[in-house]
Amino acid sequence: MKKVFGMTPLIAVLGLGVLLGGCGSLPASQTNTVEESPVKTLTGKVVVAGNVIELNNNGIMTQITSRTIDLTKYIGQTVSVTGQFSGTTLYVDELK
């Protein structure tokens, strides 16, 4: 093989590819996204299902828990709870 600038053509092409690889690249596209608030408010009846407390909102069951509120006091009552989800569990910060 004939050497170009003291290199084989394959190495020369690879070197040029590395040097010019970033030229002409397009910037990352930006998408229009709407961020949802992590805080949610749900209304429903507080029920016990097994060993977990859930909120029954027209047949839609949502597991709820709280570090600050004793939810067992509200079993059987219809309440509005506000908190943040972690997975499928709503961590309640406020109850009305």
N, C-alpha and C positions, 0 to 999 in steps of 0.2 A: 504494500500500500504506500502511496505517496503521502508524505507528511506535509501538512500546511501549518506554517508558523511553528514547526517543531512538534506538531501533534497530529494524530491520525484524524481523518475527517469526522469520525463518529464522536470523538472526544471534543472536537471543536464545535460541532453542532450542539452537543449536550451543554457545553459551557455557555454558548450563546443563549440557549434556552433558559438557563438559570439567570443570566444577566438581564435578559429582556422579558422574563416571565411576568413581572408585575406591570409592564407597560401595557396600556390600553385596557386594563381591567376596569370593570364598572364598579361603582360603589354599591354596597349592599342596599337592596331596596328597602324602603321603609313602608310598613303597612299601617293603615289607619286602624287602630285598635281602641276599643272602649274598655276600660278597666272597670270591673264590677267592684262595688264596695264589699269588703270582706264581712261587714256587719249585716246580719239578716234579722228580720222580725217575722215570726210565725205566730198564728193564733190557732188554738185547738184545745182539746181536752187532754189533761195529763192522766196517763194510764200506766199501769205496771204490766210488763210483758216478761214473764220469767223473772230474771233478777235485774232487769234494766227498766228505766223510766223512759216512756215515750210520749210524744205529743201526737194525738190523733187529729189531723186536719182534714176533715171530710174523707176519711178512709186512707189518707196518706200518712203513714207512720214514720216519725222522725225520732231517732234516739236523742235524748237530751241529758245533759249532766251539768253540774255547776260546782265550782270551787268555793263560791261565796253564798249561795242560796240553798237552803234545805228544801229540795223539790218534793220530798215526801209529804210535806205539809199541804201541797196543792193537788194531790191525787184525787181525781174525780171532778176537779174544777176546770172550767174553761178559762184559759189565760192567754195573754200575749207575751211571748218571750223574745228577747233580743240577745244576740250573741254572735259568735263566729264558729264556722264549721271547721272541724279537723276530721278529714275523711267524711264519714257519713254521720258523725255525731255533732250536734250543736252544743257548744259550750256556752251556757246561759250566763249573761252578766246582769240582765235586768228582767224583771217579771212584773206584769201588771194584771 
